[in-house]
Amino acid sequence: MVELVVAGRKPGELAKEFSCHKTIFLSWIRRAAASLKSTASAAQGLHANERAELMAVRRENRQIKPGALAAEGVAPW
């Protein structure tokens, strides 16, 4: 429903269409905006060396995970 508002639909119209109160939609929009902002700022907040370290750790985890699962007798798929 947040996507509908972002696409240009009015919260009041959607509230009537879905038998819901307008303030619920506005609340969802505020939460979605805050979530997007915090996610974007978290990714932007890393220094170059921290970003490189994060990428290296993720790469290492991708390499280690299948071997660790096989050692435990768990299929990696």
Contacts in CASP RR format, 6 or more apart in sequence:
PFRMAT RR
TARGET T0000
AUTHOR 0000-0000-0000
METHOD contacts of the structure
MODEL  1
MVELVVAGRKPGELAKEFSCHKTIFLSWIRRAAASLKSTASAAQGLHANE
RAELMAVRRENRQIKPGALAAEGVAPW
1 14 0 8 1.000
1 18 0 8 1.000
1 25 0 8 1.000
1 28 0 8 1.000
2 25 0 8 1.000
2 28 0 8 1.000
2 29 0 8 1.000
2 32 0 8 1.000
4 14 0 8 1.000
5 11 0 8 1.000
5 14 0 8 1.000
5 25 0 8 1.000
5 29 0 8 1.000
6 29 0 8 1.000
11 22 0 8 1.000
11 25 0 8 1.000
11 26 0 8 1.000
11 29 0 8 1.000
12 22 0 8 1.000
12 25 0 8 1.000
14 20 0 8 1.000
14 25 0 8 1.000
15 21 0 8 1.000
15 22 0 8 1.000
15 24 0 8 1.000
15 25 0 8 1.000
46 54 0 8 1.000
65 76 0 8 1.000
66 76 0 8 1.000
67 76 0 8 1.000
69 75 0 8 1.000
69 76 0 8 1.000
70 76 0 8 1.000
END
